[in-house]
Amino acid sequence: MDRIARIKEFLKTSPNDSFLKHALALEYIKLNDDGEARRLFEELLAHEPGYVGSYYHLGRLLERNAQPEAAIAIYEKGMEMAKAAQDRHAYNELQAALDDLI
């Protein structure tokens, strides 16, 4: 069974598991299926906005798809959430991505 199929099986029993959704989105990125990856990241962040690792990957995805304004908004939201969680590492990663973009 491939990784996507395995993750989907796990999601059947834990449909709101943010780690699994994040992992599945990353697998779709590897397959260049940015549409499905974006859908999963957005669904995850709507359910759990404090899952700060997804902001970075969603921002990069938006950059690749020529949506810099949307990427900026995602990086800024991620920085806000990372700051609230006192996650300095995630905040710095998001700040660096934002600085590179602008």
BAFI-3210 file (N, C-alpha, C; in Angstrom, 3 decimals, decimal comma, padded with zeros to 6 digits):
// residues 102
n [1|2|3|4|5|6|7|8|9|10|11|12|13|14|15|16|17|18|19|20|21|22|23|24|25|26|27|28|29|30|31|32|33|34|35|36|37|38|39|40|41|42|43|44|45|46|47|48|49|50|51|52|53|54|55|56|57|58|59|60|61|62|63|64|65|66|67|68|69|70|71|72|73|74|75|76|77|78|79|80|81|82|83|84|85|86|87|88|89|90|91|92|93|94|95|96|97|98|99|100|101|102]
n.u [000,848|000,579|001,922|-000,010|-002,420|-002,196|-002,201|-004,726|-006,281|-005,764|-006,928|-009,601|-010,373|-009,604|-010,629|-010,189|-007,558|-004,890|-002,121|-002,083|-003,511|-001,799|000,470|-000,602|-001,174|001,434|002,326|000,757|001,851|004,340|003,530|002,940|000,348|-000,993|-003,475|-005,050|-003,398|-003,471|-006,195|-006,343|-004,517|-005,842|-008,273|-007,352|-006,201|-008,439|-009,810|-007,937|-006,329|-003,968|-002,009|000,881|002,945|001,830|001,306|003,657|004,181|001,838|002,043|004,379|003,427|001,449|003,081|004,494|002,418|002,006|000,733|001,343|000,255|-001,638|000,072|001,622|-000,330|-000,877|001,624|001,832|-000,392|000,360|002,662|001,511|000,049|002,126|003,540|001,635|001,621|004,086|006,137|009,038|010,827|009,184|008,036|010,300|011,012|008,776|008,928|011,345|010,627|008,657|010,175|011,894|010,066|008,976]
n.v [-001,181|002,189|005,334|007,426|006,005|004,589|006,682|007,747|005,606|005,658|008,129|007,527|006,516|008,564|011,288|014,035|014,424|016,403|016,058|013,858|014,897|016,962|015,469|014,035|016,098|016,930|014,683|014,872|017,186|016,224|014,760|016,702|017,648|020,222|021,372|019,555|019,345|021,976|022,200|020,397|021,547|023,993|023,088|021,787|023,977|025,542|024,011|023,621|026,176|026,665|024,947|025,340|024,548|024,028|026,450|027,426|025,556|025,787|028,464|028,397|026,755|028,420|030,487|029,124|028,820|031,269|033,206|035,516|037,462|036,045|034,200|035,861|036,702|034,254|033,596|035,733|035,261|032,782|033,546|035,104|033,137|031,442|033,135|033,506|030,934|030,828|029,770|030,029|029,061|028,269|030,762|032,234|030,819|031,322|034,104|034,401|033,230|035,010|037,375|036,666|036,552|039,123]
n.w [000,000|-000,865|000,419|000,473|000,377|002,790|004,697|004,205|005,059|007,828|008,344|008,102|010,548|012,192|011,373|011,788|012,386|012,608|012,151|010,402|008,207|007,465|006,753|004,597|002,799|002,231|000,860|-001,444|-002,507|-003,274|-005,460|-007,212|-007,056|-006,409|-005,999|-004,481|-002,254|-001,324|-000,668|001,463|003,336|003,815|004,859|007,167|008,580|008,974|010,766|012,816|013,614|014,960|014,122|013,303|011,507|009,027|007,799|006,650|004,563|003,042|002,305|000,681|-001,365|-002,436|-003,368|-005,410|-007,154|-008,234|-006,581|-004,841|-003,050|-001,573|-000,408|001,214|003,045|004,286|005,425|007,236|008,902|009,924|011,330|013,291|014,674|015,477|017,147|019,168|020,169|021,185|019,664|018,634|016,692|014,483|013,960|013,143|010,800|009,188|009,050|007,654|005,193|004,401|004,227|002,124|000,079|-000,153]
ca.u [000,000|001,399|001,804|-001,290|-003,469|-002,061|-002,644|-006,188|-006,844|-005,699|-007,887|-010,955|-010,668|-009,306|-010,785|-009,754|-006,176|-004,132|-000,850|-002,336|-003,870|-000,578|001,291|-001,242|-000,951|002,835|002,408|000,189|002,837|005,346|002,946|002,586|-001,098|-001,100|-004,884|-005,468|-002,592|-004,018|-007,475|-006,073|-003,942|-006,878|-009,210|-006,645|-006,043|-009,771|-010,170|-006,933|-005,473|-002,704|-001,080|001,717|003,793|001,136|001,325|004,855|004,019|000,779|002,613|005,272|002,562|000,840|004,146|004,729|001,263|001,941|-000,246|002,162|-000,543|-002,207|001,185|001,955|-001,379|-000,701|002,813|001,525|-001,292|001,189|003,520|000,623|-000,256|003,378|003,825|000,686|002,029|005,470|006,952|010,018|011,388|008,206|007,930|011,488|010,907|007,754|009,470|012,344|009,904|008,018|011,238|012,342|009,010|008,818]
ca.v [000,000|003,395|006,232|008,139|005,053|004,311|007,853|007,814|004,572|006,202|009,235|006,990|006,372|009,850|012,232|015,392|014,375|017,414|015,501|013,025|015,769|017,642|014,468|013,731|017,259|016,867|013,625|015,409|018,112|015,395|014,322|017,931|017,879|021,366|021,628|018,701|019,739|023,245|021,906|019,760|022,538|024,956|022,366|021,589|025,252|025,994|023,204|023,821|027,280|026,674|023,959|026,340|024,002|024,022|027,775|027,523|024,751|026,387|029,682|028,018|026,263|029,598|031,159|028,340|028,975|032,691|033,897|036,097|038,151|035,000|033,638|036,839|036,624|032,990|033,732|036,647|034,553|031,772|034,226|035,477|031,920|030,975|034,045|033,174|029,639|031,011|028,866|030,929|028,434|028,406|032,186|032,628|030,222|032,065|035,442|034,276|032,997|036,275|038,299|036,231|036,842|040,568]
ca.w [000,000|-000,917|001,581|000,442|000,757|004,234|005,454|004,059|005,944|009,192|008,434|008,244|011,976|012,853|010,261|012,115|012,856|011,870|011,702|009,223|007,079|007,054|006,058|003,316|001,931|001,775|-000,157|-002,687|-003,063|-003,963|-006,733|-007,935|-006,987|-005,508|-005,696|-003,362|-001,098|-000,811|-000,038|002,760|004,255|004,195|005,735|008,429|009,288|009,384|011,938|013,862|013,159|015,684|013,571|012,624|010,443|007,742|007,179|005,816|003,350|002,237|001,728|-000,424|-002,432|-003,063|-004,124|-006,637|-008,024|-008,603|-005,745|-003,771|-002,029|-000,716|000,364|002,255|004,070|005,016|006,268|008,340|009,826|010,582|012,291|014,399|015,432|016,086|018,253|020,231|020,727|021,617|018,854|018,030|015,489|013,395|013,671|012,372|009,464|008,451|008,813|006,590|003,950|004,056|003,796|000,790|-000,903|-000,370]
c.u [000,895|001,087|000,460|-002,414|-003,412|-002,575|-004,164|-006,880|-006,854|-006,730|-009,330|-011,341|-010,407|-009,408|-010,326|-008,327|-005,323|-002,797|-001,042|-002,694|-002,641|000,310|000,712|-001,044|000,477|003,027|001,849|001,134|003,904|004,861|002,565|001,084|-001,337|-002,542|-005,362|-004,684|-003,142|-005,334|-007,276|-005,483|-005,009|-007,905|-008,604|-006,597|-007,385|-010,193|-009,224|-005,949|-004,126|-001,697|-000,086|002,575|003,142|001,152|002,522|004,645|002,919|001,289|003,513|004,465|001,934|001,865|004,384|003,616|000,978|000,821|000,475|001,348|-001,142|-001,118|001,571|000,947|-001,232|000,519|002,528|000,605|-000,509|002,099|002,711|000,341|000,989|003,746|002,915|001,073|003,434|006,413|007,917|010,592|010,439|008,063|009,097|011,472|009,918|008,239|010,486|011,665|009,242|009,051|011,749|011,334|008,891|010,181]
c.v [001,246|004,319|006,953|007,217|004,740|005,470|007,984|006,770|005,054|007,308|008,748|006,861|007,651|010,967|013,659|015,448|015,302|016,888|014,684|013,871|016,503|016,678|014,142|014,885|017,259|015,792|014,112|016,426|017,341|014,929|015,495|018,154|019,003|021,679|020,827|019,047|021,023|023,009|021,319|020,738|023,520|024,322|022,183|022,889|025,852|025,280|023,467|024,916|027,363|025,662|024,706|025,807|024,048|025,376|027,919|026,792|025,303|027,674|029,387|027,539|027,443|030,387|030,449|028,528|030,445|033,437|034,545|036,796|037,150|034,383|034,573|036,762|035,363|033,069|034,628|035,999|033,494|032,384|034,635|034,264|031,384|031,843|033,735|031,874|029,687|030,005|029,723|030,363|028,609|029,868|032,634|032,062|030,994|033,469|035,407|034,063|034,281|037,274|037,949|036,619|038,325|041,201]
c.w [000,000|000,262|001,614|000,880|002,254|005,081|005,378|004,932|007,390|009,379|008,557|009,714|012,757|011,823|010,541|012,644|012,004|011,360|010,428|008,010|006,549|006,243|004,681|002,331|001,387|000,706|-001,491|-003,326|-003,832|-005,331|-007,633|-008,031|-005,973|-005,129|-004,493|-002,103|-000,484|-000,080|001,354|003,770|004,735|005,131|007,128|009,231|009,699|010,664|013,114|013,436|013,867|015,182|012,670|011,480|009,076|007,048|006,232|004,490|002,447|001,584|000,542|-001,628|-003,178|-003,874|-005,455|-007,647|-008,337|-007,874|-004,557|-002,682|-001,045|000,160|001,498|003,394|004,916|005,927|007,477|009,370|010,603|011,630|013,523|015,294|016,135|017,283|019,442|020,931|021,307|020,940|018,037|016,730|014,299|012,985|012,788|010,956|008,600|008,120|007,673|005,236|003,476|003,548|002,406|-000,293|-001,193|-000,485]
res [m|d|r|i|a|r|i|k|e|f|l|k|t|s|p|n|d|s|f|l|k|h|a|l|a|l|e|y|i|k|l|n|d|d|g|e|a|r|r|l|f|e|e|l|l|a|h|e|p|g|y|v|g|s|y|y|h|l|g|r|l|l|e|r|n|a|q|p|e|a|a|i|a|i|y|e|k|g|m|e|m|a|k|a|a|q|d|r|h|a|y|n|e|l|q|a|a|l|d|d|l|i]
***
